[in-house]
Amino acid sequence: MTSFRVIHLIPVLFAAAAAWAAEDLNAIVLPAPDTAGGKPLMQVLKNRQSTREFSAEKLPLATLSNLLWAAWGINRPDSGKRTAPSASNHEEIDIYVATAGGLYVYEAKDHRLQPVLSADVRTQTGTQDYVGIAPLNLIYVADFAKMGSESQEDKIFYSACDTGFIAQNVYLFAASEGLATVVRGSIDRAALAIAMHLRPDQHITLAQTVGHPAK
């Protein structure tokens, strides 16, 4: 009975720790995305590339709003469907947003950033030096609890595919806006998961750095 109670208390303890760590931050309500702008698709595909040199210049809030909507926002309000597909519509990927001011998670329904940590964890989102310089690091986290009765193998496979769809949306947005970005797999996932107060059924898939190119 004791073991049963401890196991079921784990999610509660994680939630309590995360709430305490974010107590100094407020939610950020993002401005409505501008869905009428951007460069033509074929030009964006031509310009898409990975960049590993970044400026420390912050991204404007409007740009961050457009970026997150392009990545994984709701493009069909009547159904709540997103800008990227997900297997069986599980929508299991959460985008965590690491900035100098703290760590947030993107809530597509309300198009806002929900605070997670008041600490700057950018340097923990990868092994490369530039992750601590760039203003923004996105951490893609698969929440296996949202994937129902799928096998563990399928959860890993489908969440990896779904992460790729979202990351490509970020690449295309960056190419359209003249921003620099690179998707990364070199992450100490165990250490970062602890820093982010993730639950055992939340799994970091990839991270992606975004910012202005170095001058």
Backbone torsions as a table, in degrees:
resi	resn	phi	psi	omega
1	MET	NA	-40.0	179.5
2	THR	-62.0	-45.1	179.6
3	SER	-62.3	-40.8	-179.8
4	PHE	-60.2	-44.0	-178.9
5	ARG	-66.5	-41.0	-179.7
6	VAL	-62.9	-45.7	-179.6
7	ILE	-58.7	-42.7	-177.2
8	HIS	-78.7	-12.8	175.9
9	LEU	-84.9	-18.0	-175.2
10	ILE	-56.3	-50.8	178.7
11	PRO	-59.5	-35.4	179.3
12	VAL	-65.3	-43.0	-179.8
13	LEU	-64.8	-41.3	177.4
14	PHE	-62.0	-44.0	-179.9
15	ALA	-63.5	-41.2	-179.8
16	ALA	-65.5	-41.5	179.2
17	ALA	-63.9	-42.3	-179.6
18	ALA	-65.4	-41.8	-180.0
19	ALA	-63.3	-40.9	178.8
20	TRP	-65.1	-41.4	-177.1
21	ALA	-68.5	-24.5	-176.7
22	ALA	-101.6	9.8	-171.5
23	GLU	-64.4	-22.2	-179.1
24	ASP	-87.8	-2.6	-177.7
25	LEU	-108.8	151.1	173.4
26	ASN	-109.7	153.9	174.0
27	ALA	-63.7	146.9	178.1
28	ILE	-109.9	112.1	175.7
29	VAL	-81.3	117.3	-176.0
30	LEU	-80.2	146.2	174.8
31	PRO	-65.0	157.3	179.5
32	ALA	-58.7	136.6	-179.2
33	PRO	-67.7	145.8	174.3
34	ASP	-89.0	103.0	-175.8
35	THR	-96.2	8.8	-178.3
36	ALA	-104.7	-7.1	-175.8
37	GLY	-95.2	-165.2	176.5
38	GLY	98.2	162.9	-179.9
39	LYS	-87.0	162.7	177.5
40	PRO	-59.3	146.1	-174.0
41	LEU	-55.9	-46.1	-176.2
42	MET	-64.6	-34.8	176.6
43	GLN	-68.5	-39.8	178.3
44	VAL	-63.3	-43.4	177.9
45	LEU	-62.6	-37.5	178.8
46	LYS	-65.0	-35.6	-175.4
47	ASN	-91.0	-7.8	-176.8
48	ARG	-62.7	130.7	179.6
49	GLN	-161.7	164.2	173.3
50	SER	-94.8	136.6	179.3
51	THR	-129.2	139.2	-176.2
52	ARG	-122.0	17.9	175.9
53	GLU	-127.7	122.4	-170.8
54	PHE	-127.9	149.5	169.0
55	SER	-85.8	155.6	177.0
56	ALA	-83.9	-1.5	-177.6
57	GLU	-59.8	132.8	-178.9
58	LYS	-70.3	153.0	174.6
59	LEU	-87.4	136.1	175.5
60	PRO	-60.3	152.1	-178.1
61	LEU	-60.7	-36.3	178.7
62	ALA	-63.9	-38.5	178.0
63	THR	-66.6	-43.0	177.6
64	LEU	-61.1	-40.3	177.6
65	SER	-60.1	-49.6	-179.6
66	ASN	-63.9	-39.1	-179.7
67	LEU	-61.7	-49.0	-177.0
68	LEU	-69.8	-35.4	175.8
69	TRP	-64.8	-44.1	178.7
70	ALA	-61.3	-38.5	-177.2
71	ALA	-67.0	-49.6	-167.3
72	TRP	-160.7	30.1	-178.9
73	GLY	-85.4	176.0	179.7
74	ILE	-89.7	118.1	-179.7
75	ASN	-106.6	-3.0	176.5
76	ARG	-135.4	84.6	-174.2
77	PRO	-56.4	-29.6	-178.0
78	ASP	-65.7	-29.4	-179.0
79	SER	-114.4	-12.7	-177.5
80	GLY	78.1	11.7	-178.1
81	LYS	-73.6	158.8	-168.1
82	ARG	-107.7	173.6	178.8
83	THR	-76.8	-11.4	176.2
84	ALA	-129.4	147.7	179.8
85	PRO	-76.5	160.7	171.3
86	SER	-143.8	145.3	-176.5
87	ALA	-59.7	127.1	-179.3
88	SER	54.1	21.5	-178.6
89	ASN	55.2	36.7	178.3
90	HIS	-68.5	-29.6	-177.6
91	GLU	50.7	48.4	-172.5
92	GLU	-84.6	-10.1	-177.5
93	ILE	-88.1	128.4	171.7
94	ASP	-109.0	138.3	176.7
95	ILE	-100.4	114.9	173.1
96	TYR	-93.9	138.3	-171.9
97	VAL	-117.1	109.0	-178.0
98	ALA	-98.0	120.0	179.4
99	THR	-128.2	173.7	176.9
100	ALA	-62.9	-27.8	-177.5
101	GLY	-87.3	-5.8	179.1
102	GLY	144.3	-177.9	-179.2
103	LEU	-109.9	133.1	-179.5
104	TYR	-129.7	165.6	171.2
105	VAL	-122.8	137.0	-177.3
106	TYR	-79.9	125.7	175.1
107	GLU	-107.0	106.2	-173.8
108	ALA	-67.4	-36.1	-175.6
109	LYS	-58.8	-45.0	-179.7
110	ASP	-98.8	-0.6	-177.9
111	HIS	47.9	62.2	180.0
112	ARG	-146.9	168.1	176.0
113	LEU	-105.6	121.2	178.9
114	GLN	-94.5	126.6	-177.1
115	PRO	-65.8	141.1	178.2
116	VAL	-119.7	-50.4	-178.9
117	LEU	-139.2	144.1	175.0
118	SER	-85.8	-5.7	-178.1
119	ALA	-85.0	153.5	173.3
120	ASP	-87.2	106.8	-176.6
121	VAL	-106.3	15.5	-175.3
122	ARG	-55.8	-41.8	-177.5
123	THR	-66.6	-18.3	179.8
124	GLN	-89.9	-3.4	-177.2
125	THR	-86.2	1.9	178.2
126	GLY	-177.3	174.5	-177.8
127	THR	-97.4	-4.0	-177.1
128	GLN	-89.7	149.6	-177.7
129	ASP	-63.9	-34.7	-172.7
130	TYR	-68.5	-15.3	-178.5
131	VAL	-66.4	-24.0	177.8
132	GLY	-90.0	-8.0	179.8
133	ILE	-96.9	-45.8	-178.5
134	ALA	-60.9	147.8	-176.1
135	PRO	-73.6	-16.8	-170.7
136	LEU	-144.0	128.8	170.3
137	ASN	-126.7	124.2	176.4
138	LEU	-94.2	132.5	176.2
139	ILE	-114.8	121.5	-179.4
140	TYR	-92.4	121.7	-175.5
141	VAL	-122.0	122.7	177.3
142	ALA	-89.0	123.2	178.0
143	ASP	-96.6	98.1	-176.2
144	PHE	-64.7	-20.5	179.2
145	ALA	-65.1	-21.9	-179.7
146	LYS	-85.0	-4.1	-171.6
147	MET	-101.3	10.5	171.4
148	GLY	58.0	-130.5	-172.7
149	SER	-92.0	10.9	176.8
150	GLU	-56.9	147.2	176.1
151	SER	-66.9	160.1	178.9
152	GLN	-59.5	-39.5	179.2
153	GLU	-61.5	-44.3	-179.4
154	ASP	-69.6	-36.1	177.6
155	LYS	-60.4	-43.6	179.3
156	ILE	-65.9	-46.2	-176.6
157	PHE	-65.0	-51.9	-175.2
158	TYR	-68.6	-37.3	179.5
159	SER	-68.7	-31.7	175.3
160	ALA	-66.3	-43.9	177.6
161	CYS	-61.7	-45.8	-176.9
162	ASP	-65.2	-35.6	174.7
163	THR	-61.1	-41.7	179.6
164	GLY	-60.7	-39.5	178.8
165	PHE	-62.1	-44.8	-178.8
166	ILE	-66.2	-44.7	-179.0
167	ALA	-61.3	-36.9	178.0
168	GLN	-67.7	-35.6	175.1
169	ASN	-59.7	-40.4	178.1
170	VAL	-64.3	-42.0	177.2
171	TYR	-58.4	-45.3	-177.1
172	LEU	-67.7	-40.4	176.9
173	PHE	-62.6	-45.2	-179.6
174	ALA	-59.9	-42.6	179.1
175	ALA	-63.7	-36.2	179.6
176	SER	-69.6	-33.6	-174.0
177	GLU	-99.1	0.1	-178.6
178	GLY	74.3	24.4	178.6
179	LEU	-93.9	161.8	176.2
180	ALA	-100.1	143.5	177.2
181	THR	-156.5	155.2	172.9
182	VAL	-153.6	135.5	176.1
183	VAL	-91.5	143.9	-169.7
184	ARG	-136.0	144.2	174.6
185	GLY	-114.1	-8.4	-179.0
186	SER	-81.2	88.1	-175.2
187	ILE	-138.8	138.9	168.7
188	ASP	-82.1	86.7	-171.6
189	ARG	-62.5	-38.9	-178.1
190	ALA	-64.3	-45.6	-179.0
191	ALA	-67.7	-40.9	-179.2
192	LEU	-67.4	-38.7	178.6
193	ALA	-61.3	-38.1	177.5
194	ILE	-66.8	-45.2	-179.7
195	ALA	-61.4	-33.8	-177.7
196	MET	-87.2	-3.9	-178.2
197	HIS	60.3	41.1	178.6
198	LEU	-75.4	152.2	174.7
199	ARG	-77.6	162.9	178.6
200	PRO	-60.3	-26.6	-179.1
201	ASP	-94.2	12.8	171.4
202	GLN	-106.0	129.8	-173.2
203	HIS	-128.1	126.0	177.1
204	ILE	-72.5	126.8	178.9
205	THR	-98.0	-61.2	-179.9
206	LEU	-144.0	171.7	171.1
207	ALA	-130.8	160.1	-178.2
208	GLN	-145.2	125.0	-179.5
209	THR	-93.0	137.7	-179.8
210	VAL	-136.9	140.4	175.8
211	GLY	179.4	-172.8	174.2
212	HIS	-78.0	144.5	177.3
213	PRO	-64.8	148.6	177.3
214	ALA	-63.0	141.3	-179.2
215	LYS	-92.2	NA	NA
